[in-house]
Amino acid sequence: DGTSCAVCAEGSFSAGGSATTTSCTSCKADEYWDGTSCASCPAGQYSLGGNMTTSWCTDIPEFCSDDPGFTGVAVRDNGIVQYCEDGWTLVKKFKENSDLFHFDDPLWETDGTLLPAGEDILPSPHASADAQYPTYGLTPLSKIRVKSNAGEITIDLGTLDMSYMSLTEIFTGNQVLLPWLTMDDWNNVFPHTGQRVCDPAQNMGLNSRCRDNARTRIGFCGNLPPQPCQNSNTDDADYAFGLGLNNQENCKAGAGWTCGYDAYWGYSKSHDATLWVSAGKPIIDIVRCASNEYWDGTSCAVSCEVDEFWNGTACQTCPTGSFSAGGSA
């Protein structure tokens, strides 16, 4: 350092030597130390950069959740291009002041895509646009994350012992209630003032069709601020908040809130937002047990009906004057 040997800054290194040859360096992301200099990782691999012990190349994951350390664009074996960030897969984007992805937009319930120019080969969470990527209908999930410029909210469906083959499966199905989430949790994502905080919020969940035709794909419904809190899922619902929104008067929004959230009808507001899922490898073989079977952990096993018993090979009717509650062998 001009007077003595000093330790290189964290993330950099030197090969040592004389005062004229000793200097600190650091490899960039997607580079590694080949023994004499920083070199680019081979195709299909990446690195986080840094010093010679941390800058090493590893395979780019096929599924984002395979490697939470990877951030960037990856290509699956089937050719699908995806954007990964810390183990999450980008599936959908919402543009500020756009209501394109309101509740009734058909893309919520299909594997269809909407790709902004250039994002078919380079999906990006940064450019403001309405987008639905091929990953939307082709990524298994047990967690959902909504992000905005202000904050994020994570929904862990594992809390309910639930997982899905894709978001399409969720939004063509029944409502999923998420009663542990609060309005404040959502206010961290889409901050605002003037609303009435009424926890537990009405129909907090996924695919919520609230009373009076207010509805939200991800979020909750509620009453006008001048009116008292009505927390029951069957109470009057004037507005919708979250993603994919319509209120009872068909005021729409993509990501944010509809008319009625902050004032007596007031206005709707859509924000820039991104929708992510935690991904896993697709389930290749789905085993479905018959109506008189149950899953014993490895295979479908016979479950006898009421007033039947297992005779060693099959279910058999109980003798006259006796009964059973049915169940496993």
N, C-alpha and C positions, 0 to 999 in steps of 0.2 A: 504493500500500500504506500510505498515511498520510504518507509522507515523500518518496517518489519513484515513478516508473513501474517496475513489475516485470513480468517475463514471465509470462504465464498458464501454469498448470500444464499438463503434457502431456495432450492430449485435450480441452482447452477453449480458448476464444478470446474475444476482445473486438473491438468495432468501433472502439476507441479513443475519444478525446474528452477532455472535461474531467474534473476530479477527481470531479465528482458524477455524470457519465454513464458513465464507464469502469468496467466490471465484466466479469468473466470468466463465461462460460457454456459449457455443453456439451450438445449434443443427445443424446437417449436413443437406444437401439437402436430401429430402425424409424422414426426421424425424420431429417429433413434440414434444412439452413439455407436458407430461401427468400429470403434477402436482408435480412429484417428480424427473423425469429424462427424457432424450430424448428417444423416442420410434419410431419404424419404422411405417411409414404410412401403412394403410391397402392396400391390393392388389387392383390395379386399381386407386390408388390415389397417389399424389405427394405433396411435399412442396419445397420451396426454402431454407429452413433452416433459421437460425438466432436466434433471441431472442424469448421469450415466446409469444410475441404478433404478431410476423411476421412468426413464424414457425408453420404453421397450414396446414392441409391436405385438398386437394380439388381433385375432379375427374380429371383424365387424359382425355384430350379432345378427341372426336372421330375424328374431323377434326382439323388440326393444327391451322387454323385461328379462331377457337372457343375460343382459349386462347393464346394470344400472349406472355404470361409469361412462357409458357411451352417450354422446350427444352429437346429432348430425343426421344426415340422410343415409339410409341403409336400404338394400334391395333384398327382398325375400327370394327364396329358391324358385317361387312361382312367378317372379318378375314384378311383384307389387313394390312400388317405391314408397317408403315411409319416412317420416321424420321422428326421431327418437330424442328424448330428453330425460335423463336420470331414470331410465326404466319405464317411461311413459310413452305412449303412442298418440300422435296427433291425429284426430279423426274428423274434426269439423271446425270451421271458423265463422265468426259473426262480425259483420261490418257495422261500424257506428252509424246511427241514424237509418238503418235498414231494417225493415220488418219482413224480409224475404222468408226467413226461417221461423215464421209464426207457427202456432200449434198445428194448424191444418195443412201446412206445406207437406205434400206427399213424400218428399225425400226423407222425412223422419221415419217412415215405415217401409222403406225400400233400401236395397243395396246400391241404388243409383248414385251417381257422382255429379258434382259441379266443380269444375277445375278452372280457376283463374288462369290467364295466359301464363305459360311457363311453369305452372305448378304441377303439371302432369309428370314432369321429370325432376322437379326440384321443389317439393312441398316446403313451405316455410311458415312458422308461427308468427313471423314479424310483420309481413305485409298485410295491411288492412284490406280485407276482402271477405265476401261470403263464399264459403267453400265447403264441399263435402268430399272427402277422399275415399279411395277404394278400401282403406283400412276401416272405415265406418262399419261396413257390413261383413268384414272378414277378420276381425280381431276378437278372440275370446277375452273375457274380462271378469274381474271381481271387484274392481275399483273404478271410480269415475272422478275426474278432476275438472273443475271449471276455473279458468284463469282470466284475469283482466289486467290492465295496467296498474290497478290499485291493489289487487290481492288475489287470493285463490281459496277454493273450498274443495275438500276431498271427501268423497262418499265411499265408505268401505262396506260393500255389500256382503263381505265375509262376516260382518256382525250379524247378519240375518242368515248365515250359512247359504248364501246365494252366489251363483256364478252363471254367466251366460255365454253363448257362442258369439254374440255380437250385440251391438246396440239395437240393431233391427229387431232382434228377438224381444228385447225389452219393450220397445215402443209399438210393437204389434200385440203386446200382451196386456195383462191387467195392471192396475195401479200397484206400486210398491211404496208403502209408507215408510218414512225415515224420521220418526218422532224425536230422535235425539238432536236433530239440527235445529238451530234457532234463527230468528230474523237477524240477530247481530252477526251470526256466522256469515250470512249472505250479504249483510251491509258492508262487510270487509271486502267483498268482491265488487259490488256496485254501490258505492257510498252515496248517501243522500240524507236530507233532513226534511222534516215536515210530516213524515209518516207516523202513524200510531203503532207502537211496538206491542204486539199481542201474541205472546208466547204462552202455550204452544200454538204455533201458527196453523191455520186451516190446511189440511191435506198436504202437509210437508212431505214431498216424495217425488216419485217418478210417474209420469203418465197420469197426472191428476186431473180428473174432470170434476170440477167443483160445482156447487149449486148455482143455478141461474146461468149456466153455460160459461162461466169463467173457467179457464183451463191453462195448464202449464206442463211442459214435457219434463222439466227438471226445476223444482222450486216449490212455491206455495201460493195460496190464495188468501184474500182477506177482505175486510169491510172498509168502507169509506172512513177517512180519519175523523170526520165530525161525529160519526156514530160509535157506539160502545164496541169493545172487543167482543167478538163472537167466535169462540175457539173450537166449537164442535165442527167436525168435518161435514155436517149436514146443514150448518148455518148459512145465512146469506153471504154470498161471495161477490164482491164488486170488481176486484182487480186480480191480476196474476203477476207474479214476480219470478225471475229466474231466466230460464232458456225456453224458447218456443212458446209464445204467450198470446192469448186472446182474453179480453175481459168480457163481461156480460153484454156489452154494447158493441162487440166485435172490434174494439180498439186493439191494435196488434203491436207486437214488438218481437225482435229477434232475441236479444240478450239484454235484460234490464228490468223494466216494469211497464205496465200498461196504465192507461188513464184510470184514475181513482186511487192510486197508491198514495199520493202525497197531498191531494186536495179533492174537493168535490168535483169529480171527473178530471179536471186538470188536463194533463197531457201524458203521452207515453214517451219513453226514452229507451233507445237501443244503444248499446256500447260495443266497442271492439272487445271481442272475447274469443277464447279458444277452448275447445272441448277435447279432453284426453281420456284414455283408458289405460289401465294396467293390463298388459297383454301376457298371454301364455301360448304355448304351442297348441294348435288346434286339436280337438279330440277327433281322432280318426274313426274309431268304432264306438258308437253309442249303443249301449245295451239297455233294452227296455224290458222289464219283467212283465209277465202276463198278470191279469187281474187277480189270480189266485196264487201269485208268487210274491216273494220278497227278496231283497238283496242281502245276502249274508256276509258281504265284504269281498267276496271273490266271484260269486256267480248268483244266478237266480235260483232260489230254493222254493219248494212248494209250501204254501200256507193253506192249511185246511179251513174250510168254511165252518161257521157255527153248526154244532151237532154232527161234526165229522171228527174222525181221529185218523192218525197215521198208522197203517197196518204193517209198515216196513217197506212197502213198495209204492203205495198210493193212498190217497184219502178215501176213507170208507165211512158210511153213515153209522152213527152210534146205534146200538141195539135198542129196541123198544123199551122205554122206561128209563133210559139214560141220556145224557147230553154232554156237550163240550162247548167251550167258548171259542173253539177254533184256534188258529195260530200256526206256529212252526211245528215241524216234525218232532 
